[in-house]
Amino acid sequence: MKNKIILSLVTSCFISSVAMADFYVGLEYGAAKSEAQGEAAGYDSVTIDNNYKDIKLKIGTGSDGEFKFQAGLSFISLDEKLFDDSNSDLIEISVDAIKEFEVTKEFYPFLKAGVGVGSMSVEGYTEESIVEISFNVGAGVSYKAVEHLYLIAGVDYVGRKWQDIEYQTGFLSTVTLSVTESGFKPYVGVNYQF
């Protein structure tokens, strides 16, 4: 109940800020070069090149050359399966804070930082789905191509920590697997500002 109240307050604050300020919607496409590392007690750690593609829908608020805040919904397609062959794609929600710097009326370099939380289904473990939390820091440019339409390009460093998950190795034996991931994600996108 407490979480629902907090979520309702955050959502209403975000909606009211959008109603009173400039807001935008956007779409990004990113392709990350990432490395995942898995560890389990009693076993050697394993490193996997886990590149992925990311399509992100976003809504944000803020004025050109100032601070902007955005919320996003990402659909992440992993090149390699992290936990088993039946892993579904990761779905993640995120929030970002962006500081733009006006160079000209069309060109705005920016710095960005954010956090996210996501989930995907797994099979063969004690859980049916697994949760992750992530953080990102990055930089990029926003170019005002025409009135209301902005082209975006940038690079983020993304770190991700997956929930520890257990699997059976024998009749009464279980192993806890801990996975972390990090890498760089270049991306391009477009924003439409109202």
N, C-alpha and C positions, 0 to 999 in steps of 0.2 A: 504494500500500500504506500509506504514511504517513497519507494522508487517511482511509482506512478505519479505521485504528487510532484516530485522533483522534475520528472520528465514533462509533465503538463506545464509547470512554471517556465522551464527552459523553452519549450515549444511556443508558448504564448509570448514570451519576451522576443523570440526570434521573429515571429509573425508580425508583432507590433513594430519592431525595428524595420522590417522590410516595408511595411505600409508607410512609414514616415521617412524613409531614405531611398536613395537609388538602389535598385536591386537588379540582379541579372540571373540568367539561366545559362548553362553551358554544357559542353560535351568535351571530354578529353580522351585521347588514346595514348597509352604508354606501353613500352616494351622494356621490361627490367632484366638486367643481368644480375642474378641473385644467387646466393650460396646458402644452403640450409645445412645445419649441423645437428645431428641427432646423437644423444647419449643415453645409455641405459646401464644401470649398475651391473658390474661384472662383465661388461662387453666393451670392446673398443669403440670409440666414437666414429661416426660415419659422416662424411661430407658429400653433399650432392649439389651439382650445378643445377639450380632450380629456376631457370629463366621463366618468365611469365608475361602474359599480355593482360592489359588492364583497360577496360572501358568504364569511364566514370561519368555519371550524370550529376550535375551540381546546381545548387541555387545559392546565391550569395547577396550580400549587401555592402555598400560602401561607395565612396566617391573616387574619381580618378585622382591619382597622386597622393592618396591618403591610405588609412587602414581599411582593409576589407576583411569580411568574415564570410566563410562559405561552409555549407554542409554538402556532403557527397554520398552517392551510392555507387560502389564499384562492383563490377563483375570481372573477376580475375580468373583467367584460364592458365593453369599450371602446365608447363612443358613436361615435367616429371612428376610422378605420383609420390607424395611425401610419405603416406602411411600405408596404403595398399592399392591394388589395381582398380578398386571401385571408387576411389576418391572422386567426389563431385567437385565442381569448381567452387571457389571461395566467393562469398558475397560479403562485402564489408561496407559499413557506414563510417563516415569520418567527418571531422570538423577541422578547418584550417584557419589560421590567422595570416593575413598577407599585408605587407607594407610595401606600397608602391612609391616610386620616386619619379617625379615628372622631369623628363629631359626636354621634350617638346609636347605640344598638345596632342600628338599622336603616339608618342613613344614613351612607355613606362616600364623600366626595369623593376623587378620586385624580389623581395625575400619572403619566404614562406615557412611556416612550422605548423604541424598538426598531429592529431592522434586519431586512431580508428579502432574499431572492434568488428570482428567478422566471425563467420561460422561456415563449416562445410560438413557434409555427411561422411562417415567412415563405416567400414564393416570389419568384423573380426576382432573388435576390441570390446572392453566393458562398457563403452559409451557408443551411442549411435551417431553422435555428431561431436565435433571438436571446435573449440572457440580459440580465437587468437586476438591479441592486442598488438597495435602497431604504432609507430611514431614516424614522422618524416620531417626533414628539414631540406630546404632547397632554394633555388634561385631561378629566375627566368625573366622573360620580357613579355609585355602586352603591347600589341600594336593596334591602334584604332584605324581599321581599314576604311570604313565608311561610318556614317552616323549610326550609333547604337551597336555596331558589330566590331568585335575585337578578336584578333588572332593571338593565340597564346603559345609560347614554347618555353620549356624549362627542363631542369634536371633535379630530381629529388633523391636524397639518400633515405632509404626506407629500412627500418629495423622491425622485426616481427618476432613475438614470443608466443608459441603455441601452448595451449593447455597440456599439462602432463597427462599421458594416457597409458592405460595398462592393457597388456595382452597376456594370454595364457601360453606358457612354454611347456607345460606338462600337466599332469593330473591335478596337482595342488600348487603348482608353481606359477607365479605371475611376474612379469617384468614391467617396470615403469619406464616409458620412453619420454624423453624431454627434447624438444626441438626448438631451435632458434634459427632465424634467417635474417640476412642483411644483404643489401646491394643497392645499385644505382638504377633509377628509372627515368630515362629521358621521355618526354611526352610532348604532344602537340594538341591544340584544341581550339575551340571557338567559344566566345561568350556573346550573348545578346543582352545588352543593358537597356532596361526600360526607362 
